[in-house]
Amino acid sequence: MTYLLRHGEAEDGTGDDGARRLTEKGERQARDAGRALAALGIVIDACLASPKVRALETARLACEALGVEVEVTEALRGGAFDSLDLTAGRGDVLLVGHEPDVSREVGRLTGAKVAMKKGGIAVVDGSTLVALLRPKEIKRIAG
């Protein structure tokens, strides 16, 4: 199973886009994502994240509840990526990245047209979109 998480809400960019940090709301969204996955009994074997600060912070905060170390990969920095290649042989993987890349990858895998919300999660099994969770739903699951 592949879990695709769009980074949480980030501060407005005025300079280096890669250095933008999460807002307080973004931090809550990231923690909620991890708690929701844990509450659903999901075991993540690996987490790969974009090196951009907002995505890396999202991954680290989400993975606190999942007990997984975050690995940084340039493949998620921005632009198209191949989740099948990134997750091969790793078991159930959480990928943390950016828009529109995450939505495009969900579409490429499943044929579904989605628009991922900040802090939203898509769950993909092979070519099937199993779930698309918005931050409001994630917050309710996280408790």
C-alpha positions as CSV (number, residue, x, y, z in Angstrom):
1,M,0.0,0.0,0.0
2,T,1.2,3.5,-0.8
3,Y,0.2,6.5,1.3
4,L,0.7,9.9,-0.3
5,L,0.6,12.9,2.1
6,R,0.6,16.5,0.9
7,H,2.6,18.7,3.2
8,G,0.7,20.8,5.7
9,E,0.0,24.5,5.5
10,A,3.2,26.5,5.1
11,E,4.1,30.1,5.6
12,D,3.9,32.4,2.6
13,G,7.0,32.4,0.4
14,T,9.1,35.6,0.2
15,G,12.4,34.1,-0.6
16,D,13.7,30.6,-0.8
17,D,10.7,28.3,-1.6
18,G,12.6,25.3,-0.2
19,A,13.0,26.9,3.2
20,R,9.3,27.6,3.8
21,R,8.3,26.2,7.2
22,L,5.0,24.9,8.4
23,T,2.5,27.2,10.2
24,E,1.0,26.1,13.5
25,K,-2.0,24.8,11.5
26,G,0.4,22.9,9.2
27,E,2.1,21.3,12.2
28,R,-1.4,20.2,13.5
29,Q,-2.2,18.8,10.1
30,A,1.0,16.8,10.1
31,R,0.5,15.4,13.6
32,D,-3.1,14.6,12.8
33,A,-2.0,12.7,9.7
34,G,0.3,10.5,11.7
35,R,-2.2,10.0,14.5
36,A,-5.0,9.1,12.1
37,L,-2.9,6.5,10.3
38,A,-1.9,5.0,13.7
39,A,-5.6,5.1,14.9
40,L,-6.5,3.1,11.7
41,G,-3.9,0.5,12.6
42,I,-1.8,1.2,9.6
43,V,1.8,0.2,9.9
44,I,4.2,2.1,7.8
45,D,7.4,0.4,6.8
46,A,9.2,3.5,5.3
47,C,8.6,7.2,4.9
48,L,10.2,9.1,2.1
49,A,10.0,12.9,2.0
50,S,10.9,15.9,-0.2
51,P,13.9,17.8,1.2
52,K,11.9,21.0,1.2
53,V,11.5,22.1,4.8
54,R,7.7,22.1,4.8
55,A,7.5,18.5,3.5
56,L,10.3,17.3,5.7
57,E,8.7,18.9,8.8
58,T,5.3,17.3,7.8
59,A,6.9,13.9,7.5
60,R,8.8,14.1,10.8
61,L,5.7,15.2,12.7
62,A,3.5,12.6,11.1
63,C,6.0,9.8,11.7
64,E,6.3,10.6,15.4
65,A,3.0,8.6,15.8
66,L,4.1,5.9,13.4
67,G,7.5,5.1,14.9
68,V,9.2,5.5,11.5
69,E,12.4,7.3,10.5
70,V,12.1,9.7,7.6
71,E,14.3,9.3,4.6
72,V,14.9,12.3,2.3
73,T,14.7,11.9,-1.4
74,E,15.3,14.4,-4.2
75,A,12.7,12.6,-6.3
76,L,9.9,14.2,-4.2
77,R,11.4,17.8,-4.3
78,G,9.1,18.8,-7.1
79,G,8.0,17.6,-10.5
80,A,6.8,14.2,-11.6
81,F,7.9,11.2,-9.7
82,D,7.3,7.4,-9.9
83,S,5.9,6.1,-6.6
84,L,6.2,2.5,-7.8
85,D,9.9,3.0,-8.3
86,L,10.3,4.8,-4.9
87,T,8.4,2.2,-3.0
88,A,9.6,-1.0,-4.6
89,G,10.5,-3.6,-2.1
90,R,9.8,-1.4,0.9
91,G,6.4,-2.6,2.0
92,D,3.8,0.0,3.0
93,V,5.3,3.4,2.3
94,L,4.3,7.0,3.2
95,L,5.4,9.5,0.6
96,V,5.4,13.2,1.6
97,G,5.5,15.8,-1.2
98,H,4.0,18.7,-3.0
99,E,1.2,19.7,-5.3
100,P,0.4,19.3,-8.1
101,D,2.8,16.3,-8.1
102,V,1.0,14.2,-5.5
103,S,-2.3,14.6,-7.2
104,R,-0.8,13.8,-10.6
105,E,0.8,10.7,-9.2
106,V,-2.5,9.5,-7.8
107,G,-4.1,10.1,-11.2
108,R,-1.3,8.3,-13.0
109,L,-1.7,5.3,-10.8
110,T,-5.4,5.1,-10.5
111,G,-7.0,7.2,-13.3
112,A,-8.7,9.3,-10.6
113,K,-8.8,13.0,-10.9
114,V,-8.0,14.4,-7.4
115,A,-6.9,17.6,-5.9
116,M,-5.0,16.9,-2.7
117,K,-5.6,19.4,0.2
118,K,-2.8,20.5,2.3
119,G,-2.3,17.8,4.9
120,G,-4.5,15.4,2.9
121,I,-3.8,11.7,2.4
122,A,-4.4,9.4,-0.6
123,V,-4.3,5.7,-0.1
124,V,-3.4,3.7,-3.2
125,D,-3.2,-0.1,-3.6
126,G,-1.8,-1.0,-7.0
127,S,-4.1,0.9,-9.4
128,T,-7.0,1.4,-6.9
129,L,-7.6,4.6,-5.0
130,V,-8.7,3.1,-1.6
131,A,-9.2,6.4,0.2
132,L,-8.8,10.1,-0.2
133,L,-8.8,11.8,3.2
134,R,-9.2,15.5,3.7
135,P,-7.7,17.3,6.7
136,K,-11.1,17.6,8.4
137,E,-11.7,13.8,8.1
138,I,-8.1,13.1,9.3
139,K,-8.6,15.4,12.3
140,R,-11.8,13.4,13.3
141,I,-10.0,10.1,12.9
142,A,-6.9,11.3,14.8
143,G,-9.2,12.3,17.8
